Amino acid sequence: MIHLGTFTHTTNGFFGQITTFLMADDLSIVPNENRTSENAPDYRVLRGLEDDAAQVAAPGYGRMSASACGWPC
């Protein structure tokens, strides 16, 4: 199995590093506190330090309906 990164649980989410052949970056996975709708992601993935972090993804949903995932979830 390939090991790409290591994350540690912190008081406000997860913090860690991802290292691949093309990049080596610090990432944070934090709760999305500014959700504008019920369908908005529960978490955000940030690159860089918290003060200067840029959002790179918003993949996390705390729940998913069966119709959304295509399988019984």
CNS distance restraints for C-alpha pairs under 8 A (distance, minus, plus):
assign (resid   4 and name CA) (resid  18 and name CA) 5.54 0.50 0.50
assign (resid   4 and name CA) (resid  19 and name CA) 5.51 0.50 0.50
assign (resid   4 and name CA) (resid  20 and name CA) 6.32 0.50 0.50
assign (resid   5 and name CA) (resid  16 and name CA) 7.01 0.50 0.50
assign (resid   5 and name CA) (resid  17 and name CA) 5.38 0.50 0.50
assign (resid   5 and name CA) (resid  18 and name CA) 4.16 0.50 0.50
assign (resid   5 and name CA) (resid  19 and name CA) 5.99 0.50 0.50
assign (resid   6 and name CA) (resid  16 and name CA) 5.35 0.50 0.50
assign (resid   6 and name CA) (resid  17 and name CA) 5.73 0.50 0.50
assign (resid   6 and name CA) (resid  18 and name CA) 6.82 0.50 0.50
assign (resid   7 and name CA) (resid  14 and name CA) 6.11 0.50 0.50
assign (resid   7 and name CA) (resid  15 and name CA) 5.30 0.50 0.50
assign (resid   7 and name CA) (resid  16 and name CA) 4.00 0.50 0.50
assign (resid   7 and name CA) (resid  17 and name CA) 6.68 0.50 0.50
assign (resid   8 and name CA) (resid  14 and name CA) 5.44 0.50 0.50
assign (resid   8 and name CA) (resid  15 and name CA) 5.40 0.50 0.50
assign (resid   8 and name CA) (resid  16 and name CA) 6.09 0.50 0.50
assign (resid   9 and name CA) (resid  13 and name CA) 6.00 0.50 0.50
assign (resid   9 and name CA) (resid  14 and name CA) 4.48 0.50 0.50
assign (resid   9 and name CA) (resid  15 and name CA) 6.61 0.50 0.50
assign (resid  10 and name CA) (resid  14 and name CA) 5.40 0.50 0.50
assign (resid  10 and name CA) (resid  15 and name CA) 6.81 0.50 0.50
assign (resid  12 and name CA) (resid  30 and name CA) 6.25 0.50 0.50
assign (resid  12 and name CA) (resid  31 and name CA) 7.39 0.50 0.50
assign (resid  13 and name CA) (resid  28 and name CA) 7.19 0.50 0.50
assign (resid  13 and name CA) (resid  29 and name CA) 5.63 0.50 0.50
assign (resid  13 and name CA) (resid  30 and name CA) 4.51 0.50 0.50
assign (resid  13 and name CA) (resid  31 and name CA) 6.51 0.50 0.50
assign (resid  14 and name CA) (resid  28 and name CA) 5.60 0.50 0.50
assign (resid  14 and name CA) (resid  29 and name CA) 5.03 0.50 0.50
assign (resid  14 and name CA) (resid  30 and name CA) 6.47 0.50 0.50
assign (resid  15 and name CA) (resid  26 and name CA) 7.48 0.50 0.50
assign (resid  15 and name CA) (resid  27 and name CA) 5.95 0.50 0.50
assign (resid  15 and name CA) (resid  28 and name CA) 4.47 0.50 0.50
assign (resid  15 and name CA) (resid  29 and name CA) 6.45 0.50 0.50
assign (resid  16 and name CA) (resid  26 and name CA) 5.76 0.50 0.50
assign (resid  16 and name CA) (resid  27 and name CA) 5.51 0.50 0.50
assign (resid  16 and name CA) (resid  28 and name CA) 6.46 0.50 0.50
assign (resid  17 and name CA) (resid  24 and name CA) 7.06 0.50 0.50
assign (resid  17 and name CA) (resid  25 and name CA) 5.62 0.50 0.50
assign (resid  17 and name CA) (resid  26 and name CA) 4.44 0.50 0.50
assign (resid  17 and name CA) (resid  27 and name CA) 5.82 0.50 0.50
assign (resid  18 and name CA) (resid  23 and name CA) 7.68 0.50 0.50
assign (resid  18 and name CA) (resid  24 and name CA) 5.67 0.50 0.50
assign (resid  18 and name CA) (resid  25 and name CA) 5.60 0.50 0.50
assign (resid  18 and name CA) (resid  26 and name CA) 6.56 0.50 0.50
assign (resid  18 and name CA) (resid  27 and name CA) 7.20 0.50 0.50
assign (resid  19 and name CA) (resid  23 and name CA) 5.82 0.50 0.50
assign (resid  19 and name CA) (resid  24 and name CA) 4.24 0.50 0.50
assign (resid  19 and name CA) (resid  25 and name CA) 6.63 0.50 0.50
assign (resid  20 and name CA) (resid  24 and name CA) 6.22 0.50 0.50
assign (resid  25 and name CA) (resid  47 and name CA) 6.96 0.50 0.50
assign (resid  25 and name CA) (resid  48 and name CA) 7.17 0.50 0.50
assign (resid  26 and name CA) (resid  47 and name CA) 5.99 0.50 0.50
assign (resid  26 and name CA) (resid  48 and name CA) 5.55 0.50 0.50
assign (resid  26 and name CA) (resid  49 and name CA) 7.53 0.50 0.50
assign (resid  27 and name CA) (resid  45 and name CA) 6.73 0.50 0.50
assign (resid  27 and name CA) (resid  46 and name CA) 5.53 0.50 0.50
assign (resid  27 and name CA) (resid  47 and name CA) 4.69 0.50 0.50
assign (resid  27 and name CA) (resid  48 and name CA) 6.21 0.50 0.50
assign (resid  28 and name CA) (resid  44 and name CA) 7.98 0.50 0.50
assign (resid  28 and name CA) (resid  45 and name CA) 5.64 0.50 0.50
assign (resid  28 and name CA) (resid  46 and name CA) 5.04 0.50 0.50
assign (resid  28 and name CA) (resid  47 and name CA) 6.55 0.50 0.50
assign (resid  28 and name CA) (resid  48 and name CA) 7.84 0.50 0.50
assign (resid  29 and name CA) (resid  43 and name CA) 6.49 0.50 0.50
assign (resid  29 and name CA) (resid  44 and name CA) 5.64 0.50 0.50
assign (resid  29 and name CA) (resid  45 and name CA) 4.60 0.50 0.50
assign (resid  29 and name CA) (resid  46 and name CA) 6.40 0.50 0.50
assign (resid  30 and name CA) (resid  43 and name CA) 5.43 0.50 0.50
assign (resid  30 and name CA) (resid  44 and name CA) 5.41 0.50 0.50
assign (resid  30 and name CA) (resid  45 and name CA) 6.58 0.50 0.50
assign (resid  30 and name CA) (resid  46 and name CA) 7.73 0.50 0.50
assign (resid  31 and name CA) (resid  42 and name CA) 5.82 0.50 0.50
assign (resid  31 and name CA) (resid  43 and name CA) 4.28 0.50 0.50
assign (resid  31 and name CA) (resid  44 and name CA) 6.21 0.50 0.50
assign (resid  32 and name CA) (resid  41 and name CA) 6.87 0.50 0.50
assign (resid  32 and name CA) (resid  42 and name CA) 5.23 0.50 0.50
assign (resid  32 and name CA) (resid  43 and name CA) 4.74 0.50 0.50
assign (resid  32 and name CA) (resid  44 and name CA) 5.74 0.50 0.50
assign (resid  35 and name CA) (resid  40 and name CA) 5.74 0.50 0.50
assign (resid  35 and name CA) (resid  41 and name CA) 7.35 0.50 0.50
assign (resid  35 and name CA) (resid  42 and name CA) 7.56 0.50 0.50
assign (resid  36 and name CA) (resid  40 and name CA) 6.60 0.50 0.50
assign (resid  41 and name CA) (resid  58 and name CA) 5.96 0.50 0.50
assign (resid  41 and name CA) (resid  59 and name CA) 6.44 0.50 0.50
assign (resid  41 and name CA) (resid  60 and name CA) 5.47 0.50 0.50
assign (resid  41 and name CA) (resid  61 and name CA) 5.17 0.50 0.50
assign (resid  41 and name CA) (resid  62 and name CA) 7.98 0.50 0.50
assign (resid  42 and name CA) (resid  58 and name CA) 7.89 0.50 0.50
assign (resid  42 and name CA) (resid  60 and name CA) 5.43 0.50 0.50
assign (resid  42 and name CA) (resid  61 and name CA) 5.02 0.50 0.50
assign (resid  42 and name CA) (resid  62 and name CA) 6.06 0.50 0.50
assign (resid  43 and name CA) (resid  58 and name CA) 5.94 0.50 0.50
assign (resid  43 and name CA) (resid  59 and name CA) 6.70 0.50 0.50
assign (resid  43 and name CA) (resid  60 and name CA) 4.83 0.50 0.50
assign (resid  43 and name CA) (resid  61 and name CA) 6.89 0.50 0.50
assign (resid  44 and name CA) (resid  55 and name CA) 6.86 0.50 0.50
assign (resid  44 and name CA) (resid  56 and name CA) 7.92 0.50 0.50
assign (resid  44 and name CA) (resid  57 and name CA) 6.06 0.50 0.50
assign (resid  44 and name CA) (resid  58 and name CA) 4.34 0.50 0.50
assign (resid  44 and name CA) (resid  59 and name CA) 6.81 0.50 0.50
assign (resid  44 and name CA) (resid  60 and name CA) 7.03 0.50 0.50
assign (resid  45 and name CA) (resid  55 and name CA) 5.81 0.50 0.50
assign (resid  45 and name CA) (resid  56 and name CA) 5.72 0.50 0.50
assign (resid  45 and name CA) (resid  57 and name CA) 5.01 0.50 0.50
assign (resid  45 and name CA) (resid  58 and name CA) 5.76 0.50 0.50
assign (resid  45 and name CA) (resid  59 and name CA) 7.56 0.50 0.50
assign (resid  46 and name CA) (resid  50 and name CA) 7.88 0.50 0.50
assign (resid  46 and name CA) (resid  53 and name CA) 5.67 0.50 0.50
assign (resid  46 and name CA) (resid  54 and name CA) 5.39 0.50 0.50
assign (resid  46 and name CA) (resid  55 and name CA) 4.39 0.50 0.50
assign (resid  46 and name CA) (resid  56 and name CA) 5.65 0.50 0.50
assign (resid  46 and name CA) (resid  57 and name CA) 7.20 0.50 0.50
assign (resid  47 and name CA) (resid  53 and name CA) 5.31 0.50 0.50
assign (resid  47 and name CA) (resid  54 and name CA) 5.33 0.50 0.50
assign (resid  47 and name CA) (resid  55 and name CA) 6.27 0.50 0.50
assign (resid  47 and name CA) (resid  56 and name CA) 6.39 0.50 0.50
assign (resid  48 and name CA) (resid  52 and name CA) 6.41 0.50 0.50
assign (resid  48 and name CA) (resid  53 and name CA) 4.64 0.50 0.50
assign (resid  48 and name CA) (resid  54 and name CA) 6.73 0.50 0.50
assign (resid  49 and name CA) (resid  53 and name CA) 5.15 0.50 0.50
assign (resid  64 and name CA) (resid  68 and name CA) 6.37 0.50 0.50
assign (resid  64 and name CA) (resid  69 and name CA) 6.75 0.50 0.50
assign (resid  64 and name CA) (resid  73 and name CA) 7.04 0.50 0.50
assign (resid  65 and name CA) (resid  69 and name CA) 6.55 0.50 0.50
assign (resid  65 and name CA) (resid  73 and name CA) 6.95 0.50 0.50
assign (resid  66 and name CA) (resid  70 and name CA) 5.88 0.50 0.50
assign (resid  66 and name CA) (resid  71 and name CA) 5.77 0.50 0.50
assign (resid  66 and name CA) (resid  72 and name CA) 5.19 0.50 0.50
assign (resid  66 and name CA) (resid  73 and name CA) 5.60 0.50 0.50
assign (resid  67 and name CA) (resid  71 and name CA) 7.39 0.50 0.50
assign (resid  69 and name CA) (resid  73 and name CA) 6.90 0.50 0.50
